[in-house]
Amino acid sequence: MPLLPETRAFLVFLQQNKNIRDRIKAGRDKTLLYAGDIFAPAWRDIKALQSKQPDSVEILEDVLAKLPAPPPHLGMLKRYVQDLAQKERATNGARSERVVWRALSGIFASNAEGKVWFYVGSNVDAATKVFALTEIAVLKRNPKISPESQDMLAYFERCARSKNPGMNAGYLPTGV
């Protein structure tokens, strides 16, 4: 099924607004990418980790919460994107919803600098999870990430390539 007109318009907006794309980034050494389940869904664990040490890492949703929605929409980009993705899922299914998240996650990963942190569990299906579908490949082309992050990335890439959904590895800053 084709994407909703609002989704196509949003993707064009991102393409035409480098100033917005450039702002979809975490601070240096703060990018955290996550996927799958460890003891609970990774995003739930990440929220708990962030509450223990605020400002140590940033995830895509944190960044989107600080940016304005595209005109003429009011509010913040996070809420706008969540609503848009939900509309895509309801109308066209999960694959269309992933288009929105893949675009934003790809931008986020391409803008990462320094150490990129990972919290990746099991159930990371290379055919359906944005981490395996997009973020690994984008980070692999990103020359601005640290050697340590590149080492972790090589492991995740091997898992994705061999269709191993049980990646189960973390690389987090001290104290998190």
Sequence and secondary structure as in RCSB ss.txt:
>XXXX:A:sequence
MPLLPETRAFLVFLQQNKNIRDRIKAGRDKTLLYAGDIFAPAWRDIKALQSKQPDSVEILEDVLAKLPAPPPHLG
MLKRYVQDLAQKERATNGARSERVVWRALSGIFASNAEGKVWFYVGSNVDAATKVFALTEIAVLKRNPKISPESQ
DMLAYFERCARSKNPGMNAGYLPTGV
>XXXX:A:secstr
    HHHHHHHHHHHH HHHHHHS   TT EEEEESBSSSBHHHHHHHHHHHSTTS B HHHHHTTSB  TT  S
BHHHHHHHHHHHHHHHH HHHHHHHHHHHHHHHHHT  B EEEEE B   TTT HIIIIIHHHHHT TTB HHHH
HHHHHHHHHHHTT     EEE  TT 
